[in-house]
Amino acid sequence: MTSIGCVTLEVADPTAASTFYTTAFGFDTRVRVQASEIPTAGFRGFTLNLGVSQPATVDSFIDTALDAGATPLKPATKQFSGGYSAVVQAPDGFAWEAASA
């Protein structure tokens, strides 16, 4: 299996974004943030995906993200393909999906 060790996101407020990602997902080293050179707001045109092993883990990630200030975009549901997923938008505008197979 291939995985990404780290992703860097450009955000308007790096301090707030770092706090959100650490609180919501425990990503103190996996998600790095830097100040954007251009204004950033809203949907960025892509969704970041967290692949997890169990539906309960999806629920845990989503609940924690919502408690940390994320906005729900798609509630957790069982998919036609048999998977289970939900999508939230972080306060910085990035969309995150948590999904299990």
C-alpha positions as CSV (number, residue, x, y, z in Angstrom):
1,M,0.0,0.0,0.0
2,T,1.2,3.5,-0.8
3,S,0.7,6.4,1.5
4,I,1.6,10.1,1.7
5,G,3.7,11.0,4.7
6,C,2.8,14.7,4.6
7,V,0.9,17.3,2.7
8,T,1.4,21.1,2.8
9,L,-1.6,23.3,2.5
10,E,-1.7,27.1,1.8
11,V,-4.0,28.9,4.1
12,A,-4.9,32.4,5.1
13,D,-4.3,31.8,8.8
14,P,-1.6,29.2,9.5
15,T,-1.9,29.3,13.2
16,A,-5.7,28.6,13.2
17,A,-5.2,25.9,10.6
18,S,-2.5,24.2,12.6
19,T,-4.7,24.2,15.6
20,F,-7.6,22.8,13.7
21,Y,-5.7,19.9,12.1
22,T,-4.0,19.0,15.4
23,T,-7.3,19.1,17.3
24,A,-9.5,17.5,14.6
25,F,-7.3,14.8,13.2
26,G,-4.2,14.7,15.4
27,F,-2.1,15.8,12.4
28,D,0.6,17.7,14.1
29,T,3.2,16.5,11.6
30,R,1.3,15.0,8.7
31,V,-0.5,18.3,7.6
32,R,1.8,21.3,7.3
33,V,0.4,24.7,6.6
34,Q,1.9,27.9,5.2
35,A,0.6,31.3,4.5
36,S,-0.9,31.7,1.1
37,E,0.5,34.4,-1.2
38,I,-3.0,34.9,-2.7
39,P,-6.4,35.1,-1.0
40,T,-7.8,31.7,-0.2
41,A,-11.4,30.9,0.8
42,G,-14.0,28.2,0.2
43,F,-13.7,25.0,-1.8
44,R,-10.3,24.4,-3.5
45,G,-11.4,22.1,-6.3
46,F,-10.3,18.8,-4.7
47,T,-11.1,16.7,-1.6
48,L,-8.4,15.2,0.7
49,N,-9.3,11.6,1.7
50,L,-8.6,9.8,4.9
51,G,-8.8,6.0,4.3
52,V,-9.5,4.2,7.5
53,S,-10.3,0.6,8.4
54,Q,-13.6,0.8,10.1
55,P,-16.9,2.8,9.9
56,A,-16.5,3.7,13.6
57,T,-13.2,5.4,12.8
58,V,-15.0,7.4,10.0
59,D,-17.5,8.6,12.6
60,S,-14.8,9.4,15.1
61,F,-12.8,11.5,12.7
62,I,-15.9,13.3,11.5
63,D,-17.3,14.0,15.0
64,T,-13.9,15.3,16.2
65,A,-13.6,17.5,13.1
66,L,-17.1,19.0,13.6
67,D,-16.3,19.6,17.3
68,A,-13.1,21.4,16.2
69,G,-15.1,23.8,13.8
70,A,-15.5,21.9,10.5
71,T,-18.7,22.2,8.5
72,P,-20.6,19.1,7.4
73,L,-20.8,18.6,3.7
74,K,-22.0,15.0,3.4
75,P,-23.2,13.0,6.4
76,A,-21.8,9.6,7.1
77,T,-23.5,7.1,4.9
78,K,-23.1,3.6,3.6
79,Q,-22.2,3.8,-0.1
80,F,-23.6,1.7,-2.9
81,S,-20.2,0.1,-3.3
82,G,-20.3,-1.1,0.3
83,G,-18.0,1.5,1.7
84,Y,-18.8,4.1,4.4
85,S,-17.9,7.8,4.2
86,A,-18.5,11.4,5.2
87,V,-17.2,14.7,4.1
88,V,-16.5,17.9,6.1
89,Q,-15.0,21.3,5.2
90,A,-12.3,22.6,7.4
91,P,-12.4,26.2,8.5
92,D,-9.7,27.0,6.0
93,G,-11.9,25.7,3.1
94,F,-10.3,22.4,2.4
95,A,-12.7,19.5,2.0
96,W,-11.9,16.2,3.8
97,E,-13.5,12.8,3.3
98,A,-13.1,10.0,5.8
99,A,-13.9,6.7,4.2
100,S,-13.7,3.0,5.0
101,A,-13.9,0.1,2.4
